Amino acid sequence: MTPPLPAHERRLYRVCDAMHLLSLSRSAIYELLRSGRLRSVTQGRTRLIPASAIEDYIALLEQEAS
């Protein structure tokens, strides 16, 4: 069995992990998901947020700030 990847090398994050990465509340994360500003995938009943979606959301924030 391989050990889990460090947080900076993971490709998919649970909502609670994305909350910590983006310093946002759970309700704020779900609002971003509902509005389409943050992408996600589901595996069974688990909602996962790709690392690329988090990077895209940060880039969107930077673009809106300039």
Predicted model as a PDB file, atoms N, CA, C, CB and O in Angstrom, pLDDT in the B-factor column:
MODEL        1                                                                  
ATOM      1  N   MET A   1       0.836  -1.178   0.000  1.00 62.00           N  
ATOM      2  CA  MET A   1       0.000   0.000   0.000  1.00 62.00           C  
ATOM      3  C   MET A   1       0.880   1.241   0.000  1.00 62.00           C  
ATOM      4  CB  MET A   1      -0.950  -0.002   1.208  1.00 62.00           C  
ATOM      5  O   MET A   1       1.811   1.343   0.799  1.00 62.00           O  
ATOM      6  N   THR A   2       0.590   2.186  -0.893  1.00 57.00           N  
ATOM      7  CA  THR A   2       1.409   3.398  -0.975  1.00 57.00           C  
ATOM      8  C   THR A   2       0.905   4.442   0.014  1.00 57.00           C  
ATOM      9  CB  THR A   2       1.399   3.970  -2.410  1.00 57.00           C  
ATOM     10  O   THR A   2      -0.299   4.534   0.255  1.00 57.00           O  
ATOM     11  N   PRO A   3       1.807   5.223   0.585  1.00 62.00           N  
ATOM     12  CA  PRO A   3       1.396   6.262   1.537  1.00 62.00           C  
ATOM     13  C   PRO A   3       0.649   7.381   0.800  1.00 62.00           C  
ATOM     14  CB  PRO A   3       2.633   6.839   2.292  1.00 62.00           C  
ATOM     15  O   PRO A   3       0.856   7.575  -0.397  1.00 62.00           O  
ATOM     16  N   PRO A   4      -0.217   8.116   1.509  1.00 64.00           N  
ATOM     17  CA  PRO A   4      -0.939   9.214   0.860  1.00 64.00           C  
ATOM     18  C   PRO A   4       0.020  10.313   0.404  1.00 64.00           C  
ATOM     19  CB  PRO A   4      -1.991   9.797   1.813  1.00 64.00           C  
ATOM     20  O   PRO A   4       1.064  10.532   1.018  1.00 64.00           O  
ATOM     21  N   LEU A   5      -0.342  10.989  -0.664  1.00 60.00           N  
ATOM     22  CA  LEU A   5       0.487  12.080  -1.178  1.00 60.00           C  
ATOM     23  C   LEU A   5       0.413  13.280  -0.249  1.00 60.00           C  
ATOM     24  CB  LEU A   5       0.047  12.477  -2.599  1.00 60.00           C  
ATOM     25  O   LEU A   5      -0.617  13.505   0.387  1.00 60.00           O  
ATOM     26  N   PRO A   6       1.492  14.056  -0.160  1.00 63.00           N  
ATOM     27  CA  PRO A   6       1.430  15.301   0.600  1.00 63.00           C  
ATOM     28  C   PRO A   6       0.369  16.225  -0.018  1.00 63.00           C  
ATOM     29  CB  PRO A   6       2.825  15.999   0.630  1.00 63.00           C  
ATOM     30  O   PRO A   6       0.055  16.106  -1.203  1.00 63.00           O  
ATOM     31  N   ALA A   7      -0.173  17.134   0.780  1.00 57.00           N  
ATOM     32  CA  ALA A   7      -1.268  18.004   0.334  1.00 57.00           C  
ATOM     33  C   ALA A   7      -0.932  18.762  -0.942  1.00 57.00           C  
ATOM     34  CB  ALA A   7      -1.623  18.989   1.425  1.00 57.00           C  
ATOM     35  O   ALA A   7      -1.809  18.952  -1.786  1.00 57.00           O  
ATOM     36  N   HIS A   8       0.316  19.201  -1.108  1.00 61.00           N  
ATOM     37  CA  HIS A   8       0.666  19.997  -2.289  1.00 61.00           C  
ATOM     38  C   HIS A   8       0.785  19.143  -3.558  1.00 61.00           C  
ATOM     39  CB  HIS A   8       1.978  20.733  -2.044  1.00 61.00           C  
ATOM     40  O   HIS A   8       0.917  19.694  -4.651  1.00 61.00           O  
ATOM     41  N   GLU A   9       0.739  17.816  -3.435  1.00 80.00           N  
ATOM     42  CA  GLU A   9       0.843  16.939  -4.597  1.00 80.00           C  
ATOM     43  C   GLU A   9      -0.470  16.228  -4.915  1.00 80.00           C  
ATOM     44  CB  GLU A   9       1.930  15.917  -4.370  1.00 80.00           C  
ATOM     45  O   GLU A   9      -0.550  15.479  -5.889  1.00 80.00           O  
ATOM     46  N   ARG A  10      -1.486  16.455  -4.109  1.00 90.00           N  
ATOM     47  CA  ARG A  10      -2.769  15.795  -4.345  1.00 90.00           C  
ATOM     48  C   ARG A  10      -3.447  16.394  -5.562  1.00 90.00           C  
ATOM     49  CB  ARG A  10      -3.683  15.913  -3.112  1.00 90.00           C  
ATOM     50  O   ARG A  10      -3.217  17.557  -5.894  1.00 90.00           O  
ATOM     51  N   ARG A  11      -4.276  15.612  -6.229  1.00 95.00           N  
ATOM     52  CA  ARG A  11      -4.984  16.074  -7.426  1.00 95.00           C  
ATOM     53  C   ARG A  11      -6.447  16.325  -7.149  1.00 95.00           C  
ATOM     54  CB  ARG A  11      -4.844  15.065  -8.546  1.00 95.00           C  
ATOM     55  O   ARG A  11      -7.090  17.080  -7.879  1.00 95.00           O  
ATOM     56  N   LEU A  12      -6.996  15.705  -6.103  1.00 97.00           N  
ATOM     57  CA  LEU A  12      -8.390  15.888  -5.725  1.00 97.00           C  
ATOM     58  C   LEU A  12      -8.482  16.198  -4.238  1.00 97.00           C  
ATOM     59  CB  LEU A  12      -9.223  14.637  -6.073  1.00 97.00           C  
ATOM     60  O   LEU A  12      -7.782  15.602  -3.419  1.00 97.00           O  
ATOM     61  N   TYR A  13      -9.354  17.138  -3.906  1.00 97.00           N  
ATOM     62  CA  TYR A  13      -9.528  17.557  -2.517  1.00 97.00           C  
ATOM     63  C   TYR A  13     -10.980  17.418  -2.101  1.00 97.00           C  
ATOM     64  CB  TYR A  13      -9.055  19.003  -2.322  1.00 97.00           C  
ATOM     65  O   TYR A  13     -11.884  17.707  -2.885  1.00 97.00           O  
ATOM     66  N   ARG A  14     -11.205  16.984  -0.889  1.00 97.00           N  
ATOM     67  CA  ARG A  14     -12.552  17.000  -0.319  1.00 97.00           C  
ATOM     68  C   ARG A  14     -12.905  18.457  -0.003  1.00 97.00           C  
ATOM     69  CB  ARG A  14     -12.646  16.090   0.974  1.00 97.00           C  
ATOM     70  O   ARG A  14     -12.033  19.324   0.039  1.00 97.00           O  
ATOM     71  N   VAL A  15     -14.187  18.704   0.217  1.00 97.00           N  
ATOM     72  CA  VAL A  15     -14.641  20.073   0.493  1.00 97.00           C  
ATOM     73  C   VAL A  15     -13.925  20.639   1.723  1.00 97.00           C  
ATOM     74  CB  VAL A  15     -16.175  20.103   0.705  1.00 97.00           C  
ATOM     75  O   VAL A  15     -13.524  21.803   1.720  1.00 97.00           O  
ATOM     76  N   CYS A  16     -13.763  19.835   2.765  1.00 97.00           N  
ATOM     77  CA  CYS A  16     -13.098  20.339   3.971  1.00 97.00           C  
ATOM     78  C   CYS A  16     -11.646  20.725   3.695  1.00 97.00           C  
ATOM     79  CB  CYS A  16     -13.154  19.291   5.082  1.00 97.00           C  
ATOM     80  O   CYS A  16     -11.135  21.667   4.301  1.00 97.00           O  
ATOM     81  N   ASP A  17     -10.975  20.010   2.790  1.00 97.00           N  
ATOM     82  CA  ASP A  17      -9.595  20.355   2.428  1.00 97.00           C  
ATOM     83  C   ASP A  17      -9.565  21.663   1.632  1.00 97.00           C  
ATOM     84  CB  ASP A  17      -8.944  19.210   1.607  1.00 97.00           C  
ATOM     85  O   ASP A  17      -8.697  22.508   1.848  1.00 97.00           O  
ATOM     86  N   ALA A  18     -10.520  21.820   0.711  1.00 97.00           N  
ATOM     87  CA  ALA A  18     -10.602  23.049  -0.081  1.00 97.00           C  
ATOM     88  C   ALA A  18     -10.904  24.239   0.821  1.00 97.00           C  
ATOM     89  CB  ALA A  18     -11.680  22.921  -1.178  1.00 97.00           C  
ATOM     90  O   ALA A  18     -10.418  25.343   0.578  1.00 97.00           O  
ATOM     91  N   MET A  19     -11.702  24.018   1.859  1.00 97.00           N  
ATOM     92  CA  MET A  19     -11.996  25.093   2.815  1.00 97.00           C  
ATOM     93  C   MET A  19     -10.699  25.636   3.422  1.00 97.00           C  
ATOM     94  CB  MET A  19     -12.941  24.584   3.935  1.00 97.00           C  
ATOM     95  O   MET A  19     -10.507  26.847   3.524  1.00 97.00           O  
ATOM     96  N   HIS A  20      -9.825  24.730   3.817  1.00 96.00           N  
ATOM     97  CA  HIS A  20      -8.558  25.142   4.429  1.00 96.00           C  
ATOM     98  C   HIS A  20      -7.631  25.791   3.405  1.00 96.00           C  
ATOM     99  CB  HIS A  20      -7.863  23.941   5.074  1.00 96.00           C  
ATOM    100  O   HIS A  20      -6.979  26.790   3.709  1.00 96.00           O  
ATOM    101  N   LEU A  21      -7.566  25.238   2.205  1.00 95.00           N  
ATOM    102  CA  LEU A  21      -6.691  25.787   1.174  1.00 95.00           C  
ATOM    103  C   LEU A  21      -7.094  27.202   0.773  1.00 95.00           C  
ATOM    104  CB  LEU A  21      -6.698  24.887  -0.044  1.00 95.00           C  
ATOM    105  O   LEU A  21      -6.237  28.056   0.546  1.00 95.00           O  
ATOM    106  N   LEU A  22      -8.402  27.447   0.686  1.00 97.00           N  
ATOM    107  CA  LEU A  22      -8.901  28.749   0.224  1.00 97.00           C  
ATOM    108  C   LEU A  22      -9.284  29.684   1.369  1.00 97.00           C  
ATOM    109  CB  LEU A  22     -10.097  28.547  -0.676  1.00 97.00           C  
ATOM    110  O   LEU A  22      -9.663  30.832   1.134  1.00 97.00           O  
ATOM    111  N   SER A  23      -9.187  29.200   2.597  1.00 96.00           N  
ATOM    112  CA  SER A  23      -9.571  29.982   3.785  1.00 96.00           C  
ATOM    113  C   SER A  23     -11.005  30.487   3.671  1.00 96.00           C  
ATOM    114  CB  SER A  23      -8.613  31.172   3.980  1.00 96.00           C  
ATOM    115  O   SER A  23     -11.286  31.660   3.915  1.00 96.00           O  
ATOM    116  N   LEU A  24     -11.910  29.579   3.295  1.00 97.00           N  
ATOM    117  CA  LEU A  24     -13.323  29.903   3.146  1.00 97.00           C  
ATOM    118  C   LEU A  24     -14.154  28.938   3.985  1.00 97.00           C  
ATOM    119  CB  LEU A  24     -13.751  29.846   1.655  1.00 97.00           C  
ATOM    120  O   LEU A  24     -13.707  27.846   4.335  1.00 97.00           O  
ATOM    121  N   SER A  25     -15.372  29.368   4.299  1.00 98.00           N  
ATOM    122  CA  SER A  25     -16.271  28.512   5.053  1.00 98.00           C  
ATOM    123  C   SER A  25     -16.873  27.438   4.154  1.00 98.00           C  
ATOM    124  CB  SER A  25     -17.377  29.342   5.706  1.00 98.00           C  
ATOM    125  O   SER A  25     -16.800  27.518   2.927  1.00 98.00           O  
ATOM    126  N   ARG A  26     -17.461  26.446   4.783  1.00 97.00           N  
ATOM    127  CA  ARG A  26     -18.120  25.366   4.046  1.00 97.00           C  
ATOM    128  C   ARG A  26     -19.240  25.920   3.163  1.00 97.00           C  
ATOM    129  CB  ARG A  26     -18.683  24.313   5.023  1.00 97.00           C  
ATOM    130  O   ARG A  26     -19.367  25.534   2.001  1.00 97.00           O  
ATOM    131  N   SER A  27     -20.041  26.816   3.711  1.00 98.00           N  
ATOM    132  CA  SER A  27     -21.147  27.378   2.927  1.00 98.00           C  
ATOM    133  C   SER A  27     -20.627  28.209   1.759  1.00 98.00           C  
ATOM    134  CB  SER A  27     -22.054  28.238   3.820  1.00 98.00           C  
ATOM    135  O   SER A  27     -21.252  28.229   0.698  1.00 98.00           O  
ATOM    136  N   ALA A  28     -19.505  28.890   1.929  1.00 98.00           N  
ATOM    137  CA  ALA A  28     -18.921  29.675   0.832  1.00 98.00           C  
ATOM    138  C   ALA A  28     -18.430  28.750  -0.282  1.00 98.00           C  
ATOM    139  CB  ALA A  28     -17.755  30.554   1.351  1.00 98.00           C  
ATOM    140  O   ALA A  28     -18.606  29.056  -1.461  1.00 98.00           O  
ATOM    141  N   ILE A  29     -17.818  27.629   0.082  1.00 98.00           N  
ATOM    142  CA  ILE A  29     -17.362  26.659  -0.920  1.00 98.00           C  
ATOM    143  C   ILE A  29     -18.558  26.129  -1.710  1.00 98.00           C  
ATOM    144  CB  ILE A  29     -16.594  25.487  -0.246  1.00 98.00           C  
ATOM    145  O   ILE A  29     -18.510  26.068  -2.939  1.00 98.00           O  
ATOM    146  N   TYR A  30     -19.634  25.744  -1.009  1.00 97.00           N  
ATOM    147  CA  TYR A  30     -20.799  25.204  -1.709  1.00 97.00           C  
ATOM    148  C   TYR A  30     -21.474  26.266  -2.572  1.00 97.00           C  
ATOM    149  CB  TYR A  30     -21.800  24.632  -0.707  1.00 97.00           C  
ATOM    150  O   TYR A  30     -22.028  25.935  -3.620  1.00 97.00           O  
ATOM    151  N   GLU A  31     -21.444  27.518  -2.163  1.00 98.00           N  
ATOM    152  CA  GLU A  31     -22.002  28.592  -3.001  1.00 98.00           C  
ATOM    153  C   GLU A  31     -21.165  28.762  -4.272  1.00 98.00           C  
ATOM    154  CB  GLU A  31     -22.058  29.931  -2.210  1.00 98.00           C  
ATOM    155  O   GLU A  31     -21.722  28.965  -5.351  1.00 98.00           O  
ATOM    156  N   LEU A  32     -19.851  28.681  -4.158  1.00 98.00           N  
ATOM    157  CA  LEU A  32     -18.984  28.746  -5.337  1.00 98.00           C  
ATOM    158  C   LEU A  32     -19.245  27.573  -6.276  1.00 98.00           C  
ATOM    159  CB  LEU A  32     -17.510  28.763  -4.916  1.00 98.00           C  
ATOM    160  O   LEU A  32     -19.227  27.735  -7.496  1.00 98.00           O  
ATOM    161  N   LEU A  33     -19.486  26.403  -5.714  1.00 98.00           N  
ATOM    162  CA  LEU A  33     -19.799  25.231  -6.529  1.00 98.00           C  
ATOM    163  C   LEU A  33     -21.135  25.416  -7.244  1.00 98.00           C  
ATOM    164  CB  LEU A  33     -19.832  23.960  -5.660  1.00 98.00           C  
ATOM    165  O   LEU A  33     -21.253  25.118  -8.432  1.00 98.00           O  
ATOM    166  N   ARG A  34     -22.152  25.915  -6.511  1.00 98.00           N  
ATOM    167  CA  ARG A  34     -23.469  26.134  -7.115  1.00 98.00           C  
ATOM    168  C   ARG A  34     -23.414  27.170  -8.229  1.00 98.00           C  
ATOM    169  CB  ARG A  34     -24.468  26.572  -6.053  1.00 98.00           C  
ATOM    170  O   ARG A  34     -24.087  27.026  -9.250  1.00 98.00           O  
ATOM    171  N   SER A  35     -22.612  28.215  -8.034  1.00 97.00           N  
ATOM    172  CA  SER A  35     -22.539  29.291  -9.023  1.00 97.00           C  
ATOM    173  C   SER A  35     -21.650  28.939 -10.218  1.00 97.00           C  
ATOM    174  CB  SER A  35     -22.027  30.554  -8.367  1.00 97.00           C  
ATOM    175  O   SER A  35     -21.670  29.639 -11.230  1.00 97.00           O  
ATOM    176  N   GLY A  36     -20.872  27.860 -10.107  1.00 97.00           N  
ATOM    177  CA  GLY A  36     -19.997  27.458 -11.198  1.00 97.00           C  
ATOM    178  C   GLY A  36     -18.636  28.129 -11.185  1.00 97.00           C  
ATOM    179  O   GLY A  36     -17.839  27.928 -12.102  1.00 97.00           O  
ATOM    180  N   ARG A  37     -18.360  28.920 -10.164  1.00 97.00           N  
ATOM    181  CA  ARG A  37     -17.057  29.582 -10.074  1.00 97.00           C  
ATOM    182  C   ARG A  37     -15.964  28.619  -9.632  1.00 97.00           C  
ATOM    183  CB  ARG A  37     -17.130  30.756  -9.108  1.00 97.00           C  
ATOM    184  O   ARG A  37     -14.781  28.874  -9.858  1.00 97.00           O  
ATOM    185  N   LEU A  38     -16.356  27.512  -9.003  1.00 98.00           N  
ATOM    186  CA  LEU A  38     -15.423  26.470  -8.572  1.00 98.00           C  
ATOM    187  C   LEU A  38     -15.982  25.136  -9.080  1.00 98.00           C  
ATOM    188  CB  LEU A  38     -15.236  26.464  -6.987  1.00 98.00           C  
ATOM    189  O   LEU A  38     -17.125  24.782  -8.793  1.00 98.00           O  
ATOM    190  N   ARG A  39     -15.165  24.406  -9.834  1.00 98.00           N  
ATOM    191  CA  ARG A  39     -15.596  23.135 -10.415  1.00 98.00           C  
ATOM    192  C   ARG A  39     -15.385  21.988  -9.432  1.00 98.00           C  
ATOM    193  CB  ARG A  39     -14.838  22.857 -11.721  1.00 98.00           C  
ATOM    194  O   ARG A  39     -14.531  22.050  -8.547  1.00 98.00           O  
ATOM    195  N   SER A  40     -16.188  20.942  -9.613  1.00 98.00           N  
ATOM    196  CA  SER A  40     -16.021  19.749  -8.787  1.00 98.00           C  
ATOM    197  C   SER A  40     -16.443  18.520  -9.576  1.00 98.00           C  
ATOM    198  CB  SER A  40     -16.838  19.861  -7.480  1.00 98.00           C  
ATOM    199  O   SER A  40     -17.074  18.615 -10.629  1.00 98.00           O  
ATOM    200  N   VAL A  41     -16.078  17.374  -9.040  1.00 98.00           N  
ATOM    201  CA  VAL A  41     -16.492  16.088  -9.588  1.00 98.00           C  
ATOM    202  C   VAL A  41     -17.055  15.276  -8.432  1.00 98.00           C  
ATOM    203  CB  VAL A  41     -15.298  15.337 -10.298  1.00 98.00           C  
ATOM    204  O   VAL A  41     -16.817  15.591  -7.266  1.00 98.00           O  
ATOM    205  N   THR A  42     -17.794  14.242  -8.758  1.00 96.00           N  
ATOM    206  CA  THR A  42     -18.275  13.350  -7.710  1.00 96.00           C  
ATOM    207  C   THR A  42     -17.792  11.940  -7.979  1.00 96.00           C  
ATOM    208  CB  THR A  42     -19.810  13.387  -7.616  1.00 96.00           C  
ATOM    209  O   THR A  42     -17.699  11.502  -9.126  1.00 96.00           O  
ATOM    210  N   GLN A  43     -17.493  11.251  -6.921  1.00 95.00           N  
ATOM    211  CA  GLN A  43     -17.123   9.836  -6.967  1.00 95.00           C  
ATOM    212  C   GLN A  43     -18.031   9.166  -5.945  1.00 95.00           C  
ATOM    213  CB  GLN A  43     -15.561   9.592  -6.652  1.00 95.00           C  
ATOM    214  O   GLN A  43     -17.817   9.274  -4.738  1.00 95.00           O  
ATOM    215  N   GLY A  44     -19.040   8.478  -6.445  1.00 96.00           N  
ATOM    216  CA  GLY A  44     -20.035   7.930  -5.528  1.00 96.00           C  
ATOM    217  C   GLY A  44     -20.801   9.084  -4.897  1.00 96.00           C  
ATOM    218  O   GLY A  44     -21.388   9.904  -5.603  1.00 96.00           O  
ATOM    219  N   ARG A  45     -20.796   9.150  -3.577  1.00 96.00           N  
ATOM    220  CA  ARG A  45     -21.472  10.251  -2.880  1.00 96.00           C  
ATOM    221  C   ARG A  45     -20.499  11.338  -2.434  1.00 96.00           C  
ATOM    222  CB  ARG A  45     -22.228   9.717  -1.674  1.00 96.00           C  
ATOM    223  O   ARG A  45     -20.902  12.295  -1.771  1.00 96.00           O  
ATOM    224  N   THR A  46     -19.237  11.201  -2.786  1.00 96.00           N  
ATOM    225  CA  THR A  46     -18.214  12.159  -2.358  1.00 96.00           C  
ATOM    226  C   THR A  46     -17.993  13.224  -3.421  1.00 96.00           C  
ATOM    227  CB  THR A  46     -16.892  11.439  -2.052  1.00 96.00           C  
ATOM    228  O   THR A  46     -17.750  12.906  -4.585  1.00 96.00           O  
ATOM    229  N   ARG A  47     -18.079  14.483  -3.022  1.00 97.00           N  
ATOM    230  CA  ARG A  47     -17.778  15.599  -3.920  1.00 97.00           C  
ATOM    231  C   ARG A  47     -16.305  15.931  -3.753  1.00 97.00           C  
ATOM    232  CB  ARG A  47     -18.685  16.853  -3.621  1.00 97.00           C  
ATOM    233  O   ARG A  47     -15.829  16.158  -2.641  1.00 97.00           O  
ATOM    234  N   LEU A  48     -15.590  15.958  -4.871  1.00 98.00           N  
ATOM    235  CA  LEU A  48     -14.157  16.233  -4.869  1.00 98.00           C  
ATOM    236  C   LEU A  48     -13.871  17.430  -5.756  1.00 98.00           C  
ATOM    237  CB  LEU A  48     -13.353  15.000  -5.343  1.00 98.00           C  
ATOM    238  O   LEU A  48     -14.507  17.619  -6.793  1.00 98.00           O  
ATOM    239  N   ILE A  49     -12.917  18.229  -5.340  1.00 98.00           N  
ATOM    240  CA  ILE A  49     -12.538  19.425  -6.089  1.00 98.00           C  
ATOM    241  C   ILE A  49     -11.134  19.206  -6.641  1.00 98.00           C  
ATOM    242  CB  ILE A  49     -12.602  20.713  -5.188  1.00 98.00           C  
ATOM    243  O   ILE A  49     -10.184  19.036  -5.877  1.00 98.00           O  
ATOM    244  N   PRO A  50     -10.999  19.209  -7.974  1.00 98.00           N  
ATOM    245  CA  PRO A  50      -9.671  19.005  -8.569  1.00 98.00           C  
ATOM    246  C   PRO A  50      -8.719  20.154  -8.214  1.00 98.00           C  
ATOM    247  CB  PRO A  50      -9.788  18.872 -10.102  1.00 98.00           C  
ATOM    248  O   PRO A  50      -9.141  21.301  -8.066  1.00 98.00           O  
ATOM    249  N   ALA A  51      -7.444  19.828  -8.084  1.00 97.00           N  
ATOM    250  CA  ALA A  51      -6.437  20.857  -7.812  1.00 97.00           C  
ATOM    251  C   ALA A  51      -6.463  21.916  -8.902  1.00 97.00           C  
ATOM    252  CB  ALA A  51      -5.031  20.232  -7.705  1.00 97.00           C  
ATOM    253  O   ALA A  51      -6.266  23.098  -8.620  1.00 97.00           O  
ATOM    254  N   SER A  52      -6.702  21.508 -10.149  1.00 97.00           N  
ATOM    255  CA  SER A  52      -6.750  22.472 -11.254  1.00 97.00           C  
ATOM    256  C   SER A  52      -7.907  23.447 -11.088  1.00 97.00           C  
ATOM    257  CB  SER A  52      -6.873  21.743 -12.594  1.00 97.00           C  
ATOM    258  O   SER A  52      -7.794  24.607 -11.485  1.00 97.00           O  
ATOM    259  N   ALA A  53      -9.024  22.996 -10.506  1.00 97.00           N  
ATOM    260  CA  ALA A  53     -10.164  23.886 -10.276  1.00 97.00           C  
ATOM    261  C   ALA A  53      -9.829  24.935  -9.227  1.00 97.00           C  
ATOM    262  CB  ALA A  53     -11.398  23.083  -9.843  1.00 97.00           C  
ATOM    263  O   ALA A  53     -10.251  26.087  -9.333  1.00 97.00           O  
ATOM    264  N   ILE A  54      -9.072  24.536  -8.216  1.00 97.00           N  
ATOM    265  CA  ILE A  54      -8.660  25.496  -7.185  1.00 97.00           C  
ATOM    266  C   ILE A  54      -7.713  26.521  -7.795  1.00 97.00           C  
ATOM    267  CB  ILE A  54      -7.980  24.771  -5.986  1.00 97.00           C  
ATOM    268  O   ILE A  54      -7.835  27.716  -7.527  1.00 97.00           O  
ATOM    269  N   GLU A  55      -6.771  26.061  -8.614  1.00 96.00           N  
ATOM    270  CA  GLU A  55      -5.848  26.987  -9.282  1.00 96.00           C  
ATOM    271  C   GLU A  55      -6.599  27.929 -10.212  1.00 96.00           C  
ATOM    272  CB  GLU A  55      -4.782  26.210 -10.069  1.00 96.00           C  
ATOM    273  O   GLU A  55      -6.291  29.120 -10.265  1.00 96.00           O  
ATOM    274  N   ASP A  56      -7.587  27.408 -10.953  1.00 97.00           N  
ATOM    275  CA  ASP A  56      -8.385  28.248 -11.853  1.00 97.00           C  
ATOM    276  C   ASP A  56      -9.175  29.293 -11.081  1.00 97.00           C  
ATOM    277  CB  ASP A  56      -9.336  27.388 -12.683  1.00 97.00           C  
ATOM    278  O   ASP A  56      -9.289  30.437 -11.523  1.00 97.00           O  
ATOM    279  N   TYR A  57      -9.725  28.909  -9.927  1.00 97.00           N  
ATOM    280  CA  TYR A  57     -10.483  29.855  -9.113  1.00 97.00           C  
ATOM    281  C   TYR A  57      -9.570  30.970  -8.589  1.00 97.00           C  
ATOM    282  CB  TYR A  57     -11.167  29.125  -7.938  1.00 97.00           C  
ATOM    283  O   TYR A  57      -9.963  32.137  -8.582  1.00 97.00           O  
ATOM    284  N   ILE A  58      -8.385  30.628  -8.163  1.00 96.00           N  
ATOM    285  CA  ILE A  58      -7.433  31.647  -7.683  1.00 96.00           C  
ATOM    286  C   ILE A  58      -7.054  32.578  -8.824  1.00 96.00           C  
ATOM    287  CB  ILE A  58      -6.159  30.984  -7.085  1.00 96.00           C  
ATOM    288  O   ILE A  58      -6.967  33.791  -8.629  1.00 96.00           O  
ATOM    289  N   ALA A  59      -6.829  32.030 -10.004  1.00 97.00           N  
ATOM    290  CA  ALA A  59      -6.509  32.857 -11.179  1.00 97.00           C  
ATOM    291  C   ALA A  59      -7.675  33.784 -11.518  1.00 97.00           C  
ATOM    292  CB  ALA A  59      -6.168  31.964 -12.397  1.00 97.00           C  
ATOM    293  O   ALA A  59      -7.460  34.934 -11.901  1.00 97.00           O  
ATOM    294  N   LEU A  60      -8.905  33.293 -11.380  1.00 97.00           N  
ATOM    295  CA  LEU A  60     -10.082  34.119 -11.612  1.00 97.00           C  
ATOM    296  C   LEU A  60     -10.134  35.284 -10.627  1.00 97.00           C  
ATOM    297  CB  LEU A  60     -11.353  33.276 -11.503  1.00 97.00           C  
ATOM    298  O   LEU A  60     -10.438  36.413 -11.014  1.00 97.00           O  
ATOM    299  N   LEU A  61      -9.843  35.017  -9.378  1.00 96.00           N  
ATOM    300  CA  LEU A  61      -9.825  36.084  -8.368  1.00 96.00           C  
ATOM    301  C   LEU A  61      -8.765  37.127  -8.680  1.00 96.00           C  
ATOM    302  CB  LEU A  61      -9.580  35.500  -6.978  1.00 96.00           C  
ATOM    303  O   LEU A  61      -9.009  38.326  -8.543  1.00 96.00           O  
ATOM    304  N   GLU A  62      -7.584  36.671  -9.100  1.00 96.00           N  
ATOM    305  CA  GLU A  62      -6.506  37.599  -9.454  1.00 96.00           C  
ATOM    306  C   GLU A  62      -6.897  38.425 -10.665  1.00 96.00           C  
ATOM    307  CB  GLU A  62      -5.199  36.839  -9.730  1.00 96.00           C  
ATOM    308  O   GLU A  62      -6.609  39.620 -10.717  1.00 96.00           O  
ATOM    309  N   GLN A  63      -7.544  37.810 -11.633  1.00 96.00           N  
ATOM    310  CA  GLN A  63      -7.969  38.540 -12.839  1.00 96.00           C  
ATOM    311  C   GLN A  63      -9.031  39.584 -12.487  1.00 96.00           C  
ATOM    312  CB  GLN A  63      -8.521  37.556 -13.907  1.00 96.00           C  
ATOM    313  O   GLN A  63      -8.998  40.701 -13.005  1.00 96.00           O  
ATOM    314  N   GLU A  64      -9.963  39.229 -11.618  1.00 96.00           N  
ATOM    315  CA  GLU A  64     -11.003  40.179 -11.214  1.00 96.00           C  
ATOM    316  C   GLU A  64     -10.433  41.334 -10.392  1.00 96.00           C  
ATOM    317  CB  GLU A  64     -12.085  39.462 -10.415  1.00 96.00           C  
ATOM    318  O   GLU A  64     -10.985  42.434 -10.394  1.00 96.00           O  
ATOM    319  N   ALA A  65      -9.336  41.084  -9.695  1.00 95.00           N  
ATOM    320  CA  ALA A  65      -8.736  42.117  -8.851  1.00 95.00           C  
ATOM    321  C   ALA A  65      -7.974  43.160  -9.671  1.00 95.00           C  
ATOM    322  CB  ALA A  65      -7.801  41.479  -7.836  1.00 95.00           C  
ATOM    323  O   ALA A  65      -7.741  44.274  -9.201  1.00 95.00           O  
ATOM    324  N   SER A  66      -7.591  42.800 -10.886  1.00 89.00           N  
ATOM    325  CA  SER A  66      -6.788  43.751 -11.682  1.00 89.00           C  
ATOM    326  C   SER A  66      -7.633  44.512 -12.665  1.00 89.00           C  
ATOM    327  CB  SER A  66      -5.684  43.028 -12.427  1.00 89.00           C  
ATOM    328  O   SER A  66      -7.115  45.346 -13.407  1.00 89.00           O  
TER     329      SER A  66                                                      
ENDMDL                                                                          
END                                                                             
